[in-house]
Amino acid sequence: MSYIYEGVILLISQKSVYNFNAGPSALPREVLEKAQKELVDFKNSGMSIMEMSHRSAAYEEVHNQAIQRLRSLFAIPENYEVLLLQGGASLQFAMIPMNFLTSGKKAGYIMSGAWSDKALKEGKTIGDVFEAASTKETNYNRVPSLADIQFDDKDAYVHITSNNTIFGTQFQEFPDTGDVPLIADMSSDILSRPIDVSKFGMIYAGAQKNLGPSGVTVAIIRKDLLENANVEIPAILKYSTHSSNNSLYNTPPSFGIYMLGEVLGWMEQQGGLEQIAKNNEAKATLIYDVIDESNGFYTGHAEKDSRSLMNITFRLADEQLEKQFLQEAKEAGFVGLNGHRSVGGCRASAYNAVPFAACQALQQFMLNFQAKNQ
Ligand SMILES: Cc1ncc(COP(=O)(O)O)c(C=O)c1O
């Protein structure tokens, strides 16, 4: 269908799907529609935000608003810098040890899945890193218990992955690492619930799950860590370069940052993180209840007390039945239910922007599929 909107022909796709992609993933419909409306003429400027100088007043307002909204929604204390970077969470796997793993120090990595593994491997190329705890022997079906985490009070930092996107586990509580900075990869659950930021030395996340499109990475860093960071690295890789330039050292991903600001505005309208956390709990419960009440037709990968509210991982009796489930789900309009290629099975990612109604539809689909096939 097409129609005339303020002199511009817009093509509106009628197709709507239930988007359970693991990332990039669902964005709020309202945000996409607002972006569409503003795409070619941003606030009467006669051009798109993508066409503007990143040094213009109009862009700077967008940039600062995104940072401000992050600060207020996440209750980020004054003694933290908020940086908007590029290169994804994967670049942070390298930048963190480059900046903070100073010579003579060690860094502990809490191993709870494939992403912590990648972070550790990257750390190894830079300095002395070790496994502070691991649940690899049980195929990462739970997060390590806090009591099992080992580190030394002289360590440079302890790294944790708050939510394990591939295995579907999530830390409900975080270790108290005292004076050793705790650095968290929150790529797949940032701003899904209130968190006490002051417990962390640094929090980082690629935007493409809860925050916006891919291409922007948020890094929240306690200021004293920046002051003591390694200086013998290229300027572009130093956090201090980005903090002293308000994340405008070089050309930022301006459209992504605009979208980030809009998604954060949407989160404010939802009632902030307390409300978003309640919504997420209610959505995930719909699916976990089906799994738990299925008499083994569906089996969850994660142990109950480690379950993620963001990524719900489950299996069916055999691969043939899983294939059939995924095929029928696809035909019914569900997108992204395949498990990660490294583990197989099924995964429903119910990030902030996935509507409650989509989870209700999936619940119903799973119940119907079970009734027909058990
Ligand atoms: C927990 C976690 N960390 C890191 C990454 C890697 O992120 P990126 O692709 O932005 O480098 C992902 C991607 O899915 C992730 O889920």
Ligand as a Chemical Component Dictionary entry (heavy atoms), coordinates in Angstrom:
data_LIG
# 
_chem_comp.id                   LIG 
_chem_comp.type                 NON-POLYMER 
_chem_comp.pdbx_formal_charge   0 
_chem_comp.three_letter_code    LIG 
# 
loop_
_chem_comp_atom.comp_id 
_chem_comp_atom.atom_id 
_chem_comp_atom.alt_atom_id 
_chem_comp_atom.type_symbol 
_chem_comp_atom.charge 
_chem_comp_atom.model_Cartn_x 
_chem_comp_atom.model_Cartn_y 
_chem_comp_atom.model_Cartn_z 
_chem_comp_atom.pdbx_ordinal 
LIG C1 C1 C 0 26.365 -10.788 25.509 1  
LIG C2 C2 C 0 26.980 -10.377 24.199 2  
LIG N1 N1 N 0 28.213 -9.839  24.188 3  
LIG C3 C3 C 0 28.812 -9.468  23.042 4  
LIG C4 C4 C 0 28.186 -9.619  21.833 5  
LIG C5 C5 C 0 28.904 -9.196  20.573 6  
LIG O1 O1 O 0 28.378 -7.992  20.204 7  
LIG P1 P1 P 0 28.804 -7.232  18.861 8  
LIG O2 O2 O 0 28.282 -8.018  17.728 9  
LIG O3 O3 O 0 28.117 -5.896  19.058 10 
LIG O4 O4 O 0 30.275 -7.099  18.849 11 
LIG C6 C6 C 0 26.893 -10.149 21.780 12 
LIG C7 C7 C 0 26.202 -10.308 20.487 13 
LIG O5 O5 O 0 25.168 -10.911 20.366 14 
LIG C8 C8 C 0 26.286 -10.545 22.996 15 
LIG O6 O6 O 0 25.052 -11.071 23.004 16 
# 
loop_
_chem_comp_bond.comp_id 
_chem_comp_bond.atom_id_1 
_chem_comp_bond.atom_id_2 
_chem_comp_bond.value_order 
_chem_comp_bond.pdbx_ordinal 
LIG C1 C2 SING 1  
LIG C2 N1 SING 2  
LIG C2 C8 DOUB 3  
LIG N1 C3 DOUB 4  
LIG C3 C4 SING 5  
LIG C4 C5 SING 6  
LIG C4 C6 DOUB 7  
LIG C5 O1 SING 8  
LIG O1 P1 SING 9  
LIG P1 O2 DOUB 10 
LIG P1 O3 SING 11 
LIG P1 O4 SING 12 
LIG C6 C7 SING 13 
LIG C6 C8 SING 14 
LIG C7 O5 DOUB 15 
LIG C8 O6 SING 16 
# 
